[in-house]
Amino acid sequence: MGTGGLSLSRDDAAQPPAAADGVEPVFTITDLAREFAVTSRTLRFYEDEGLLHPLRRGTTRLYSRGDRARLAWILRGRAVGFSLADIRDLLDMYAPGKARRPQLEAALGKSRERISALMDQRAAIDATIAELEHFCRTIEQKL
């Protein structure tokens, strides 16, 4: 799954068709692990952290479309460096329709904070590279 854009859509990835009997489709841990190229341990971790809430049928975890959408968001958030606490806060703010505005505003703010932090890191890396290049030139002159 690509991380090109951090979308807040709950329908980011293709959804399976609704079952003929009107029951919401469910996904097993194996289904989601395979689809998102993560381990079942990762899914259990996100469950332990309270980010996913699968139903249980005996020992089988059954994930809803909502859990699947949350997982897509979690993985995108992690890919761009959001903390689990930030991701949890943003997911917990979800509301449908116009009530979603606070979530979108918070996501925008967190994204801008992350961009600023990454730009600071890039500047520090560029300065370190320049210093190392200067150091290498100094050593080469002595050789």
N, C-alpha and C positions, 0 to 999 in steps of 0.2 A: 504494500500500500504506500502510495506516495505521500510526502509531507509538504508538497508544494504550497499549499495554502491552509491556513487555519480557519476552517469554516465552522460556524456554530449551528449549522443545519442539522436537525435530528434525522434527516433522511440523506446524509452524506453518501453513504454507500448504497448500492442497489439493494432494495429490499425484496425478500422473497414474496411471492404472491400469497394473499390470504388463503387460508384453508377453505375448502368448499363448505365446511360446516360452520364457518364464521369464527372459529377459534383462532386466536392469534398464533402465528407460527412461533415455534420455540427452537432454540439452538442448543446443542450440547456443548460441553467444554471443548470437545474435539473439533466440532464445526467451527467455533470461533478461533481456536488456536490455529487451525489450518488456514482459515480465511485471512487472518491478520498476521500470520507468520510469527506468532508468539508461542511460548510454552504454556502448558496447562498450569504450571507453577506460577507464571505471571498472572494468569486470570485469578487463581486462588489468592494471590497477594493482593490484587486490587479488590477482591471481595473482602479479605481481612481488613483492608484499609477503609471499607465502607463505601467504595466507589461503585461497585457492582452489587446487585441484589438478586441473584438467581433464586428461583424456586427450587425446592428439593422434591424429588420423587424417589424415595428410598435414599440411596447414596448418589443418585444421578442429579447433577446440577442442570437446570433448565433455564436458559437465558431468554429474555423477551427481546422484542425489537428495540425497546427502550434501552435495555442493557447493551445491546449491540451498538446502538448509536452512541451511548456513553463511552463504550470501549474505543470507538473510532476517535472520539474527542480526546479521551485520555491519552491515546497514543500520539495524536497530533500535538497535544500540549506538551508531552514529554519530549517529543522530537525537537521542539523549539526552545526547550529549556525551562518550561514552567515547572514549579514545584508541585508535589502532590497536593499540598494545602491550597495553592492557588487554583489548581484544577478542581478540587472538591468545592471550593467557594463558588467558582463559576458554574459548575454543574448544578449546585444546589439553588442557584438563582434562576434556573430555567423556569419560564412560564410561557404558555403559548400566546401567539398573537402580539398585540401591542404591549402587553404586560412584560414582554421580553426585553424591552428597552434597557432597564437597569443592567441586565446580564450583558447585553451588547456593549454598553458604555464601560462596564467593568473590564470586559475582555479587551476593549480598545486601550484602556489605560494600562492594563498589564502588558499588552503587546508593545506599547510605546516605551514602557519601563525596560522591557527586555531588549528592545532595539538599542536604547541608550547604553545599557550595560554591555552589550556586545560591541558597540562602537568604542567604548572605553577600553575593552579588552583588545580590540584590534589596534588601537593606538599604542597600547602598552607592548603588544607583540611587535609592531612596526619599529618601535624605539629599541627593543631588544635586538631585533634583526640588524638594525643599523649599527648598534654597538658591537655586535659580534662580527659584522663585516669589517668594521674599523679595526677590531682586534686581530682578525685574520690578516689584514693588510700589514699591520705592524709586525706580526710574526713572520710573514713572507719576506718583508724587507730585511729582517735579521737573519733569515736563512740564506 
